[in-house]
Amino acid sequence: MATVFLPSGLASIAGVDQVVIDAPRVAELLSELARRYPALVDRLGGMAVAVDGDIYNDPDYVPIRADSEVYLIPRIAGG
């Protein structure tokens, strides 16, 4: 199962800074995270995702291995 690391803003809402989730792709992982922690639903869409060191802005179909490390990363707005 993949280990998901939450940034401090999400961790303070969820009450945990990491969670283990079994999911084949990022889309299913985010759905399961939202199911477990409903208070995160509105904030998950604003996250970039790093899977095993590679950062994705549109990660829905990125595959996840059982030993993957997944980091949720707040997107930084710029101009």
mmCIF file of the N, C-alpha and C atoms, coordinates in Angstrom:
data_MODEL
# 
_entry.id   MODEL 
# 
loop_
_atom_site.group_PDB 
_atom_site.id 
_atom_site.type_symbol 
_atom_site.label_atom_id 
_atom_site.label_alt_id 
_atom_site.label_comp_id 
_atom_site.label_asym_id 
_atom_site.label_entity_id 
_atom_site.label_seq_id 
_atom_site.pdbx_PDB_ins_code 
_atom_site.Cartn_x 
_atom_site.Cartn_y 
_atom_site.Cartn_z 
_atom_site.occupancy 
_atom_site.B_iso_or_equiv 
_atom_site.pdbx_formal_charge 
_atom_site.auth_seq_id 
_atom_site.auth_comp_id 
_atom_site.auth_asym_id 
_atom_site.auth_atom_id 
_atom_site.pdbx_PDB_model_num 
ATOM 1   N N  . MET A 1 1  ? 0.833   -1.184 0.000   1.00 0.00 ? 1  MET A N  1 
ATOM 2   C CA . MET A 1 1  ? 0.000   0.000  0.000   1.00 0.00 ? 1  MET A CA 1 
ATOM 3   C C  . MET A 1 1  ? 0.875   1.243  0.000   1.00 0.00 ? 1  MET A C  1 
ATOM 4   N N  . ALA A 1 2  ? 0.452   2.253  -0.721  1.00 0.00 ? 2  ALA A N  1 
ATOM 5   C CA . ALA A 1 2  ? 1.213   3.486  -0.835  1.00 0.00 ? 2  ALA A CA 1 
ATOM 6   C C  . ALA A 1 2  ? 1.111   4.308  0.447   1.00 0.00 ? 2  ALA A C  1 
ATOM 7   N N  . THR A 1 3  ? 2.184   4.989  0.767   1.00 0.00 ? 3  THR A N  1 
ATOM 8   C CA . THR A 1 3  ? 2.190   5.906  1.899   1.00 0.00 ? 3  THR A CA 1 
ATOM 9   C C  . THR A 1 3  ? 1.976   7.313  1.361   1.00 0.00 ? 3  THR A C  1 
ATOM 10  N N  . VAL A 1 4  ? 0.967   7.990  1.900   1.00 0.00 ? 4  VAL A N  1 
ATOM 11  C CA . VAL A 1 4  ? 0.611   9.337  1.473   1.00 0.00 ? 4  VAL A CA 1 
ATOM 12  C C  . VAL A 1 4  ? 1.016   10.304 2.578   1.00 0.00 ? 4  VAL A C  1 
ATOM 13  N N  . PHE A 1 5  ? 1.799   11.308 2.208   1.00 0.00 ? 5  PHE A N  1 
ATOM 14  C CA . PHE A 1 5  ? 2.263   12.312 3.152   1.00 0.00 ? 5  PHE A CA 1 
ATOM 15  C C  . PHE A 1 5  ? 1.468   13.597 2.920   1.00 0.00 ? 5  PHE A C  1 
ATOM 16  N N  . LEU A 1 6  ? 0.863   14.110 3.986   1.00 0.00 ? 6  LEU A N  1 
ATOM 17  C CA . LEU A 1 6  ? 0.030   15.310 3.894   1.00 0.00 ? 6  LEU A CA 1 
ATOM 18  C C  . LEU A 1 6  ? 0.818   16.536 4.309   1.00 0.00 ? 6  LEU A C  1 
ATOM 19  N N  . PRO A 1 7  ? 0.640   17.669 3.602   1.00 0.00 ? 7  PRO A N  1 
ATOM 20  C CA . PRO A 1 7  ? 1.277   18.909 4.047   1.00 0.00 ? 7  PRO A CA 1 
ATOM 21  C C  . PRO A 1 7  ? 0.644   19.377 5.352   1.00 0.00 ? 7  PRO A C  1 
ATOM 22  N N  . SER A 1 8  ? 1.305   20.261 6.053   1.00 0.00 ? 8  SER A N  1 
ATOM 23  C CA . SER A 1 8  ? 0.856   20.655 7.392   1.00 0.00 ? 8  SER A CA 1 
ATOM 24  C C  . SER A 1 8  ? -0.583  21.168 7.425   1.00 0.00 ? 8  SER A C  1 
ATOM 25  N N  . GLY A 1 9  ? -1.016  21.913 6.410   1.00 0.00 ? 9  GLY A N  1 
ATOM 26  C CA . GLY A 1 9  ? -2.385  22.431 6.394   1.00 0.00 ? 9  GLY A CA 1 
ATOM 27  C C  . GLY A 1 9  ? -3.427  21.326 6.363   1.00 0.00 ? 9  GLY A C  1 
ATOM 28  N N  . LEU A 1 10 ? -3.190  20.294 5.561   1.00 0.00 ? 10 LEU A N  1 
ATOM 29  C CA . LEU A 1 10 ? -4.116  19.169 5.501   1.00 0.00 ? 10 LEU A CA 1 
ATOM 30  C C  . LEU A 1 10 ? -3.969  18.270 6.728   1.00 0.00 ? 10 LEU A C  1 
ATOM 31  N N  . ALA A 1 11 ? -2.741  18.116 7.193   1.00 0.00 ? 11 ALA A N  1 
ATOM 32  C CA . ALA A 1 11 ? -2.503  17.273 8.363   1.00 0.00 ? 11 ALA A CA 1 
ATOM 33  C C  . ALA A 1 11 ? -3.225  17.813 9.592   1.00 0.00 ? 11 ALA A C  1 
ATOM 34  N N  . SER A 1 12 ? -3.266  19.129 9.732   1.00 0.00 ? 12 SER A N  1 
ATOM 35  C CA . SER A 1 12 ? -3.947  19.708 10.895  1.00 0.00 ? 12 SER A CA 1 
ATOM 36  C C  . SER A 1 12 ? -5.456  19.463 10.827  1.00 0.00 ? 12 SER A C  1 
ATOM 37  N N  . ILE A 1 13 ? -6.010  19.384 9.629   1.00 0.00 ? 13 ILE A N  1 
ATOM 38  C CA . ILE A 1 13 ? -7.436  19.105 9.472   1.00 0.00 ? 13 ILE A CA 1 
ATOM 39  C C  . ILE A 1 13 ? -7.724  17.618 9.679   1.00 0.00 ? 13 ILE A C  1 
ATOM 40  N N  . ALA A 1 14 ? -6.885  16.765 9.094   1.00 0.00 ? 14 ALA A N  1 
ATOM 41  C CA . ALA A 1 14 ? -7.110  15.314 9.165   1.00 0.00 ? 14 ALA A CA 1 
ATOM 42  C C  . ALA A 1 14 ? -6.693  14.722 10.509  1.00 0.00 ? 14 ALA A C  1 
ATOM 43  N N  . GLY A 1 15 ? -5.767  15.376 11.186  1.00 0.00 ? 15 GLY A N  1 
ATOM 44  C CA . GLY A 1 15 ? -5.286  14.844 12.457  1.00 0.00 ? 15 GLY A CA 1 
ATOM 45  C C  . GLY A 1 15 ? -4.172  13.822 12.298  1.00 0.00 ? 15 GLY A C  1 
ATOM 46  N N  . VAL A 1 16 ? -3.686  13.632 11.074  1.00 0.00 ? 16 VAL A N  1 
ATOM 47  C CA . VAL A 1 16 ? -2.559  12.737 10.788  1.00 0.00 ? 16 VAL A CA 1 
ATOM 48  C C  . VAL A 1 16 ? -1.684  13.402 9.736   1.00 0.00 ? 16 VAL A C  1 
ATOM 49  N N  . ASP A 1 17 ? -0.389  13.058 9.732   1.00 0.00 ? 17 ASP A N  1 
ATOM 50  C CA . ASP A 1 17 ? 0.475   13.640 8.702   1.00 0.00 ? 17 ASP A CA 1 
ATOM 51  C C  . ASP A 1 17 ? 0.816   12.651 7.600   1.00 0.00 ? 17 ASP A C  1 
ATOM 52  N N  . GLN A 1 18 ? 0.467   11.390 7.800   1.00 0.00 ? 18 GLN A N  1 
ATOM 53  C CA . GLN A 1 18 ? 0.626   10.397 6.749   1.00 0.00 ? 18 GLN A CA 1 
ATOM 54  C C  . GLN A 1 18 ? -0.411  9.299  6.921   1.00 0.00 ? 18 GLN A C  1 
ATOM 55  N N  . VAL A 1 19 ? -0.739  8.660  5.800   1.00 0.00 ? 19 VAL A N  1 
ATOM 56  C CA . VAL A 1 19 ? -1.754  7.614  5.809   1.00 0.00 ? 19 VAL A CA 1 
ATOM 57  C C  . VAL A 1 19 ? -1.376  6.588  4.743   1.00 0.00 ? 19 VAL A C  1 
ATOM 58  N N  . VAL A 1 20 ? -1.742  5.345  4.952   1.00 0.00 ? 20 VAL A N  1 
ATOM 59  C CA . VAL A 1 20 ? -1.467  4.275  3.999   1.00 0.00 ? 20 VAL A CA 1 
ATOM 60  C C  . VAL A 1 20 ? -2.757  3.958  3.254   1.00 0.00 ? 20 VAL A C  1 
ATOM 61  N N  . ILE A 1 21 ? -2.679  3.971  1.919   1.00 0.00 ? 21 ILE A N  1 
ATOM 62  C CA . ILE A 1 21 ? -3.860  3.742  1.079   1.00 0.00 ? 21 ILE A CA 1 
ATOM 63  C C  . ILE A 1 21 ? -3.495  2.786  -0.047  1.00 0.00 ? 21 ILE A C  1 
ATOM 64  N N  . ASP A 1 22 ? -4.382  1.852  -0.330  1.00 0.00 ? 22 ASP A N  1 
ATOM 65  C CA . ASP A 1 22 ? -4.224  0.927  -1.446  1.00 0.00 ? 22 ASP A CA 1 
ATOM 66  C C  . ASP A 1 22 ? -5.061  1.448  -2.606  1.00 0.00 ? 22 ASP A C  1 
ATOM 67  N N  . ALA A 1 23 ? -4.393  1.905  -3.667  1.00 0.00 ? 23 ALA A N  1 
ATOM 68  C CA . ALA A 1 23 ? -5.099  2.449  -4.829  1.00 0.00 ? 23 ALA A CA 1 
ATOM 69  C C  . ALA A 1 23 ? -4.220  2.246  -6.067  1.00 0.00 ? 23 ALA A C  1 
ATOM 70  N N  . PRO A 1 24 ? -4.832  1.959  -7.210  1.00 0.00 ? 24 PRO A N  1 
ATOM 71  C CA . PRO A 1 24 ? -4.042  1.736  -8.427  1.00 0.00 ? 24 PRO A CA 1 
ATOM 72  C C  . PRO A 1 24 ? -3.542  3.021  -9.083  1.00 0.00 ? 24 PRO A C  1 
ATOM 73  N N  . ARG A 1 25 ? -4.276  4.118  -8.899  1.00 0.00 ? 25 ARG A N  1 
ATOM 74  C CA . ARG A 1 25 ? -3.922  5.403  -9.519  1.00 0.00 ? 25 ARG A CA 1 
ATOM 75  C C  . ARG A 1 25 ? -4.216  6.534  -8.542  1.00 0.00 ? 25 ARG A C  1 
ATOM 76  N N  . VAL A 1 26 ? -3.693  7.711  -8.855  1.00 0.00 ? 26 VAL A N  1 
ATOM 77  C CA . VAL A 1 26 ? -3.862  8.871  -7.981  1.00 0.00 ? 26 VAL A CA 1 
ATOM 78  C C  . VAL A 1 26 ? -5.337  9.232  -7.808  1.00 0.00 ? 26 VAL A C  1 
ATOM 79  N N  . ALA A 1 27 ? -6.141  9.136  -8.856  1.00 0.00 ? 27 ALA A N  1 
ATOM 80  C CA . ALA A 1 27 ? -7.565  9.491  -8.744  1.00 0.00 ? 27 ALA A CA 1 
ATOM 81  C C  . ALA A 1 27 ? -8.253  8.674  -7.659  1.00 0.00 ? 27 ALA A C  1 
ATOM 82  N N  . GLU A 1 28 ? -8.002  7.373  -7.635  1.00 0.00 ? 28 GLU A N  1 
ATOM 83  C CA . GLU A 1 28 ? -8.612  6.507  -6.625  1.00 0.00 ? 28 GLU A CA 1 
ATOM 84  C C  . GLU A 1 28 ? -8.039  6.794  -5.242  1.00 0.00 ? 28 GLU A C  1 
ATOM 85  N N  . LEU A 1 29 ? -6.755  7.132  -5.186  1.00 0.00 ? 29 LEU A N  1 
ATOM 86  C CA . LEU A 1 29 ? -6.130  7.474  -3.913  1.00 0.00 ? 29 LEU A CA 1 
ATOM 87  C C  . LEU A 1 29 ? -6.781  8.724  -3.320  1.00 0.00 ? 29 LEU A C  1 
ATOM 88  N N  . LEU A 1 30 ? -6.979  9.749  -4.148  1.00 0.00 ? 30 LEU A N  1 
ATOM 89  C CA . LEU A 1 30 ? -7.609  10.975 -3.661  1.00 0.00 ? 30 LEU A CA 1 
ATOM 90  C C  . LEU A 1 30 ? -9.056  10.742 -3.246  1.00 0.00 ? 30 LEU A C  1 
ATOM 91  N N  . SER A 1 31 ? -9.759  9.879  -3.970  1.00 0.00 ? 31 SER A N  1 
ATOM 92  C CA . SER A 1 31 ? -11.139 9.544  -3.602  1.00 0.00 ? 31 SER A CA 1 
ATOM 93  C C  . SER A 1 31 ? -11.189 8.855  -2.245  1.00 0.00 ? 31 SER A C  1 
ATOM 94  N N  . GLU A 1 32 ? -10.259 7.933  -2.027  1.00 0.00 ? 32 GLU A N  1 
ATOM 95  C CA . GLU A 1 32 ? -10.219 7.237  -0.740  1.00 0.00 ? 32 GLU A CA 1 
ATOM 96  C C  . GLU A 1 32 ? -9.825  8.188  0.384   1.00 0.00 ? 32 GLU A C  1 
ATOM 97  N N  . LEU A 1 33 ? -8.910  9.085  0.104   1.00 0.00 ? 33 LEU A N  1 
ATOM 98  C CA . LEU A 1 33 ? -8.511  10.072 1.105   1.00 0.00 ? 33 LEU A CA 1 
ATOM 99  C C  . LEU A 1 33 ? -9.696  10.960 1.480   1.00 0.00 ? 33 LEU A C  1 
ATOM 100 N N  . ALA A 1 34 ? -10.469 11.379 0.478   1.00 0.00 ? 34 ALA A N  1 
ATOM 101 C CA . ALA A 1 34 ? -11.666 12.196 0.726   1.00 0.00 ? 34 ALA A CA 1 
ATOM 102 C C  . ALA A 1 34 ? -12.721 11.418 1.494   1.00 0.00 ? 34 ALA A C  1 
ATOM 103 N N  . ARG A 1 35 ? -12.835 10.116 1.217   1.00 0.00 ? 35 ARG A N  1 
ATOM 104 C CA . ARG A 1 35 ? -13.808 9.286  1.933   1.00 0.00 ? 35 ARG A CA 1 
ATOM 105 C C  . ARG A 1 35 ? -13.427 9.166  3.414   1.00 0.00 ? 35 ARG A C  1 
ATOM 106 N N  . ARG A 1 36 ? -12.139 8.957  3.670   1.00 0.00 ? 36 ARG A N  1 
ATOM 107 C CA . ARG A 1 36 ? -11.679 8.810  5.059   1.00 0.00 ? 36 ARG A CA 1 
ATOM 108 C C  . ARG A 1 36 ? -11.701 10.125 5.830   1.00 0.00 ? 36 ARG A C  1 
ATOM 109 N N  . TYR A 1 37 ? -11.412 11.218 5.130   1.00 0.00 ? 37 TYR A N  1 
ATOM 110 C CA . TYR A 1 37 ? -11.306 12.526 5.771   1.00 0.00 ? 37 TYR A CA 1 
ATOM 111 C C  . TYR A 1 37 ? -12.155 13.534 4.992   1.00 0.00 ? 37 TYR A C  1 
ATOM 112 N N  . PRO A 1 38 ? -13.467 13.520 5.184   1.00 0.00 ? 38 PRO A N  1 
ATOM 113 C CA . PRO A 1 38 ? -14.373 14.387 4.412   1.00 0.00 ? 38 PRO A CA 1 
ATOM 114 C C  . PRO A 1 38 ? -14.040 15.875 4.497   1.00 0.00 ? 38 PRO A C  1 
ATOM 115 N N  . ALA A 1 39 ? -13.431 16.314 5.569   1.00 0.00 ? 39 ALA A N  1 
ATOM 116 C CA . ALA A 1 39 ? -13.093 17.732 5.718   1.00 0.00 ? 39 ALA A CA 1 
ATOM 117 C C  . ALA A 1 39 ? -12.015 18.174 4.720   1.00 0.00 ? 39 ALA A C  1 
ATOM 118 N N  . LEU A 1 40 ? -11.340 17.219 4.068   1.00 0.00 ? 40 LEU A N  1 
ATOM 119 C CA . LEU A 1 40 ? -10.297 17.560 3.109   1.00 0.00 ? 40 LEU A CA 1 
ATOM 120 C C  . LEU A 1 40 ? -10.818 17.752 1.690   1.00 0.00 ? 40 LEU A C  1 
ATOM 121 N N  . VAL A 1 41 ? -12.049 17.369 1.419   1.00 0.00 ? 41 VAL A N  1 
ATOM 122 C CA . VAL A 1 41 ? -12.586 17.337 0.055   1.00 0.00 ? 41 VAL A CA 1 
ATOM 123 C C  . VAL A 1 41 ? -12.342 18.638 -0.699  1.00 0.00 ? 41 VAL A C  1 
ATOM 124 N N  . ASP A 1 42 ? -12.666 19.767 -0.118  1.00 0.00 ? 42 ASP A N  1 
ATOM 125 C CA . ASP A 1 42 ? -12.539 21.049 -0.809  1.00 0.00 ? 42 ASP A CA 1 
ATOM 126 C C  . ASP A 1 42 ? -11.087 21.439 -1.080  1.00 0.00 ? 42 ASP A C  1 
ATOM 127 N N  . ARG A 1 43 ? -10.158 20.880 -0.361  1.00 0.00 ? 43 ARG A N  1 
ATOM 128 C CA . ARG A 1 43 ? -8.757  21.287 -0.488  1.00 0.00 ? 43 ARG A CA 1 
ATOM 129 C C  . ARG A 1 43 ? -7.944  20.360 -1.390  1.00 0.00 ? 43 ARG A C  1 
ATOM 130 N N  . LEU A 1 44 ? -8.413  19.162 -1.637  1.00 0.00 ? 44 LEU A N  1 
ATOM 131 C CA . LEU A 1 44 ? -7.632  18.201 -2.412  1.00 0.00 ? 44 LEU A CA 1 
ATOM 132 C C  . LEU A 1 44 ? -7.452  18.626 -3.867  1.00 0.00 ? 44 LEU A C  1 
ATOM 133 N N  . GLY A 1 45 ? -8.425  19.308 -4.438  1.00 0.00 ? 45 GLY A N  1 
ATOM 134 C CA . GLY A 1 45 ? -8.334  19.731 -5.829  1.00 0.00 ? 45 GLY A CA 1 
ATOM 135 C C  . GLY A 1 45 ? -7.254  20.765 -6.089  1.00 0.00 ? 45 GLY A C  1 
ATOM 136 N N  . GLY A 1 46 ? -6.799  21.434 -5.079  1.00 0.00 ? 46 GLY A N  1 
ATOM 137 C CA . GLY A 1 46 ? -5.772  22.458 -5.234  1.00 0.00 ? 46 GLY A CA 1 
ATOM 138 C C  . GLY A 1 46 ? -4.363  21.952 -5.000  1.00 0.00 ? 46 GLY A C  1 
ATOM 139 N N  . MET A 1 47 ? -4.195  20.646 -5.029  1.00 0.00 ? 47 MET A N  1 
ATOM 140 C CA . MET A 1 47 ? -2.897  20.064 -4.726  1.00 0.00 ? 47 MET A CA 1 
ATOM 141 C C  . MET A 1 47 ? -2.225  19.520 -5.985  1.00 0.00 ? 47 MET A C  1 
ATOM 142 N N  . ALA A 1 48 ? -0.916  19.711 -6.065  1.00 0.00 ? 48 ALA A N  1 
ATOM 143 C CA . ALA A 1 48 ? -0.102  18.950 -7.007  1.00 0.00 ? 48 ALA A CA 1 
ATOM 144 C C  . ALA A 1 48 ? 0.250   17.664 -6.255  1.00 0.00 ? 48 ALA A C  1 
ATOM 145 N N  . VAL A 1 49 ? 0.674   16.658 -6.986  1.00 0.00 ? 49 VAL A N  1 
ATOM 146 C CA . VAL A 1 49 ? 0.981   15.371 -6.368  1.00 0.00 ? 49 VAL A CA 1 
ATOM 147 C C  . VAL A 1 49 ? 2.346   14.902 -6.838  1.00 0.00 ? 49 VAL A C  1 
ATOM 148 N N  . ALA A 1 50 ? 3.177   14.472 -5.905  1.00 0.00 ? 50 ALA A N  1 
ATOM 149 C CA . ALA A 1 50 ? 4.461   13.862 -6.247  1.00 0.00 ? 50 ALA A CA 1 
ATOM 150 C C  . ALA A 1 50 ? 4.363   12.374 -5.956  1.00 0.00 ? 50 ALA A C  1 
ATOM 151 N N  . VAL A 1 51 ? 4.648   11.579 -6.967  1.00 0.00 ? 51 VAL A N  1 
ATOM 152 C CA . VAL A 1 51 ? 4.649   10.126 -6.809  1.00 0.00 ? 51 VAL A CA 1 
ATOM 153 C C  . VAL A 1 51 ? 6.072   9.651  -7.049  1.00 0.00 ? 51 VAL A C  1 
ATOM 154 N N  . ASP A 1 52 ? 6.666   9.102  -6.015  1.00 0.00 ? 52 ASP A N  1 
ATOM 155 C CA . ASP A 1 52 ? 8.033   8.592  -6.089  1.00 0.00 ? 52 ASP A CA 1 
ATOM 156 C C  . ASP A 1 52 ? 9.010   9.617  -6.659  1.00 0.00 ? 52 ASP A C  1 
ATOM 157 N N  . GLY A 1 53 ? 8.846   10.873 -6.243  1.00 0.00 ? 53 GLY A N  1 
ATOM 158 C CA . GLY A 1 53 ? 9.784   11.920 -6.604  1.00 0.00 ? 53 GLY A CA 1 
ATOM 159 C C  . GLY A 1 53 ? 9.441   12.724 -7.851  1.00 0.00 ? 53 GLY A C  1 
ATOM 160 N N  . ASP A 1 54 ? 8.443   12.303 -8.620  1.00 0.00 ? 54 ASP A N  1 
ATOM 161 C CA . ASP A 1 54 ? 8.029   13.049 -9.811  1.00 0.00 ? 54 ASP A CA 1 
ATOM 162 C C  . ASP A 1 54 ? 6.762   13.830 -9.500  1.00 0.00 ? 54 ASP A C  1 
ATOM 163 N N  . ILE A 1 55 ? 6.773   15.137 -9.797  1.00 0.00 ? 55 ILE A N  1 
ATOM 164 C CA . ILE A 1 55 ? 5.637   16.001 -9.483  1.00 0.00 ? 55 ILE A CA 1 
ATOM 165 C C  . ILE A 1 55 ? 4.702   16.101 -10.683 1.00 0.00 ? 55 ILE A C  1 
ATOM 166 N N  . TYR A 1 56 ? 3.397   15.980 -10.405 1.00 0.00 ? 56 TYR A N  1 
ATOM 167 C CA . TYR A 1 56 ? 2.369   16.046 -11.441 1.00 0.00 ? 56 TYR A CA 1 
ATOM 168 C C  . TYR A 1 56 ? 1.328   17.084 -11.050 1.00 0.00 ? 56 TYR A C  1 
ATOM 169 N N  . ASN A 1 57 ? 0.964   17.948 -11.995 1.00 0.00 ? 57 ASN A N  1 
ATOM 170 C CA . ASN A 1 57 ? -0.107  18.911 -11.757 1.00 0.00 ? 57 ASN A CA 1 
ATOM 171 C C  . ASN A 1 57 ? -1.469  18.324 -12.097 1.00 0.00 ? 57 ASN A C  1 
ATOM 172 N N  . ASP A 1 58 ? -1.511  17.384 -13.028 1.00 0.00 ? 58 ASP A N  1 
ATOM 173 C CA . ASP A 1 58 ? -2.747  16.686 -13.403 1.00 0.00 ? 58 ASP A CA 1 
ATOM 174 C C  . ASP A 1 58 ? -2.508  15.188 -13.231 1.00 0.00 ? 58 ASP A C  1 
ATOM 175 N N  . PRO A 1 59 ? -2.555  14.709 -11.997 1.00 0.00 ? 59 PRO A N  1 
ATOM 176 C CA . PRO A 1 59 ? -2.077  13.360 -11.703 1.00 0.00 ? 59 PRO A CA 1 
ATOM 177 C C  . PRO A 1 59 ? -3.095  12.224 -11.765 1.00 0.00 ? 59 PRO A C  1 
ATOM 178 N N  . ASP A 1 60 ? -4.342  12.487 -12.129 1.00 0.00 ? 60 ASP A N  1 
ATOM 179 C CA . ASP A 1 60 ? -5.394  11.487 -11.950 1.00 0.00 ? 60 ASP A CA 1 
ATOM 180 C C  . ASP A 1 60 ? -5.045  10.083 -12.435 1.00 0.00 ? 60 ASP A C  1 
ATOM 181 N N  . TYR A 1 61 ? -4.400  9.951  -13.591 1.00 0.00 ? 61 TYR A N  1 
ATOM 182 C CA . TYR A 1 61 ? -4.148  8.629  -14.159 1.00 0.00 ? 61 TYR A CA 1 
ATOM 183 C C  . TYR A 1 61 ? -2.734  8.120  -13.933 1.00 0.00 ? 61 TYR A C  1 
ATOM 184 N N  . VAL A 1 62 ? -1.997  8.783  -13.062 1.00 0.00 ? 62 VAL A N  1 
ATOM 185 C CA . VAL A 1 62 ? -0.647  8.334  -12.723 1.00 0.00 ? 62 VAL A CA 1 
ATOM 186 C C  . VAL A 1 62 ? -0.760  7.069  -11.875 1.00 0.00 ? 62 VAL A C  1 
ATOM 187 N N  . PRO A 1 63 ? -0.093  5.982  -12.306 1.00 0.00 ? 63 PRO A N  1 
ATOM 188 C CA . PRO A 1 63 ? -0.171  4.731  -11.535 1.00 0.00 ? 63 PRO A CA 1 
ATOM 189 C C  . PRO A 1 63 ? 0.612   4.825  -10.222 1.00 0.00 ? 63 PRO A C  1 
ATOM 190 N N  . ILE A 1 64 ? 0.148   4.044  -9.268  1.00 0.00 ? 64 ILE A N  1 
ATOM 191 C CA . ILE A 1 64 ? 0.781   3.985  -7.954  1.00 0.00 ? 64 ILE A CA 1 
ATOM 192 C C  . ILE A 1 64 ? 1.127   2.527  -7.662  1.00 0.00 ? 64 ILE A C  1 
ATOM 193 N N  . ARG A 1 65 ? 2.353   2.301  -7.250  1.00 0.00 ? 65 ARG A N  1 
ATOM 194 C CA . ARG A 1 65 ? 2.781   0.952  -6.854  1.00 0.00 ? 65 ARG A CA 1 
ATOM 195 C C  . ARG A 1 65 ? 2.496   0.754  -5.358  1.00 0.00 ? 65 ARG A C  1 
ATOM 196 N N  . ALA A 1 66 ? 2.549   -0.474 -4.929  1.00 0.00 ? 66 ALA A N  1 
ATOM 197 C CA . ALA A 1 66 ? 2.293   -0.775 -3.514  1.00 0.00 ? 66 ALA A CA 1 
ATOM 198 C C  . ALA A 1 66 ? 3.316   -0.113 -2.600  1.00 0.00 ? 66 ALA A C  1 
ATOM 199 N N  . ASP A 1 67 ? 4.537   0.107  -3.096  1.00 0.00 ? 67 ASP A N  1 
ATOM 200 C CA . ASP A 1 67 ? 5.580   0.705  -2.256  1.00 0.00 ? 67 ASP A CA 1 
ATOM 201 C C  . ASP A 1 67 ? 5.814   2.186  -2.567  1.00 0.00 ? 67 ASP A C  1 
ATOM 202 N N  . SER A 1 68 ? 4.881   2.817  -3.279  1.00 0.00 ? 68 SER A N  1 
ATOM 203 C CA . SER A 1 68 ? 5.038   4.233  -3.653  1.00 0.00 ? 68 SER A CA 1 
ATOM 204 C C  . SER A 1 68 ? 4.935   5.159  -2.452  1.00 0.00 ? 68 SER A C  1 
ATOM 205 N N  . GLU A 1 69 ? 5.654   6.281  -2.569  1.00 0.00 ? 69 GLU A N  1 
ATOM 206 C CA . GLU A 1 69 ? 5.505   7.383  -1.631  1.00 0.00 ? 69 GLU A CA 1 
ATOM 207 C C  . GLU A 1 69 ? 4.833   8.514  -2.395  1.00 0.00 ? 69 GLU A C  1 
ATOM 208 N N  . VAL A 1 70 ? 3.726   8.991  -1.861  1.00 0.00 ? 70 VAL A N  1 
ATOM 209 C CA . VAL A 1 70 ? 2.925   10.028 -2.511  1.00 0.00 ? 70 VAL A CA 1 
ATOM 210 C C  . VAL A 1 70 ? 2.882   11.245 -1.592  1.00 0.00 ? 70 VAL A C  1 
ATOM 211 N N  . TYR A 1 71 ? 3.286   12.394 -2.141  1.00 0.00 ? 71 TYR A N  1 
ATOM 212 C CA . TYR A 1 71 ? 3.252   13.642 -1.386  1.00 0.00 ? 71 TYR A CA 1 
ATOM 213 C C  . TYR A 1 71 ? 2.240   14.571 -2.014  1.00 0.00 ? 71 TYR A C  1 
ATOM 214 N N  . LEU A 1 72 ? 1.356   15.124 -1.211  1.00 0.00 ? 72 LEU A N  1 
ATOM 215 C CA . LEU A 1 72 ? 0.433   16.158 -1.680  1.00 0.00 ? 72 LEU A CA 1 
ATOM 216 C C  . LEU A 1 72 ? 1.140   17.493 -1.450  1.00 0.00 ? 72 LEU A C  1 
ATOM 217 N N  . ILE A 1 73 ? 1.157   18.326 -2.500  1.00 0.00 ? 73 ILE A N  1 
ATOM 218 C CA . ILE A 1 73 ? 1.920   19.563 -2.459  1.00 0.00 ? 73 ILE A CA 1 
ATOM 219 C C  . ILE A 1 73 ? 1.004   20.729 -2.817  1.00 0.00 ? 73 ILE A C  1 
ATOM 220 N N  . PRO A 1 74 ? 0.890   21.716 -1.937  1.00 0.00 ? 74 PRO A N  1 
ATOM 221 C CA . PRO A 1 74 ? 0.074   22.887 -2.276  1.00 0.00 ? 74 PRO A CA 1 
ATOM 222 C C  . PRO A 1 74 ? 0.639   23.584 -3.509  1.00 0.00 ? 74 PRO A C  1 
ATOM 223 N N  . ARG A 1 75 ? -0.234  23.928 -4.447  1.00 0.00 ? 75 ARG A N  1 
ATOM 224 C CA . ARG A 1 75 ? 0.224   24.649 -5.633  1.00 0.00 ? 75 ARG A CA 1 
ATOM 225 C C  . ARG A 1 75 ? 0.507   26.096 -5.252  1.00 0.00 ? 75 ARG A C  1 
ATOM 226 N N  . ILE A 1 76 ? 1.515   26.649 -5.872  1.00 0.00 ? 76 ILE A N  1 
ATOM 227 C CA . ILE A 1 76 ? 1.904   28.025 -5.603  1.00 0.00 ? 76 ILE A CA 1 
ATOM 228 C C  . ILE A 1 76 ? 1.439   28.886 -6.773  1.00 0.00 ? 76 ILE A C  1 
ATOM 229 N N  . ALA A 1 77 ? 0.645   29.883 -6.467  1.00 0.00 ? 77 ALA A N  1 
ATOM 230 C CA . ALA A 1 77 ? 0.167   30.792 -7.516  1.00 0.00 ? 77 ALA A CA 1 
ATOM 231 C C  . ALA A 1 77 ? 1.236   31.828 -7.790  1.00 0.00 ? 77 ALA A C  1 
ATOM 232 N N  . GLY A 1 78 ? 1.361   32.175 -9.018  1.00 0.00 ? 78 GLY A N  1 
ATOM 233 C CA . GLY A 1 78 ? 2.354   33.183 -9.381  1.00 0.00 ? 78 GLY A CA 1 
ATOM 234 C C  . GLY A 1 78 ? 1.818   34.084 -10.477 1.00 0.00 ? 78 GLY A C  1 
ATOM 235 N N  . GLY A 1 79 ? 2.551   35.075 -10.777 1.00 0.00 ? 79 GLY A N  1 
ATOM 236 C CA . GLY A 1 79 ? 2.063   35.978 -11.806 1.00 0.00 ? 79 GLY A CA 1 
ATOM 237 C C  . GLY A 1 79 ? 3.138   36.738 -12.482 1.00 0.00 ? 79 GLY A C  1 
# 
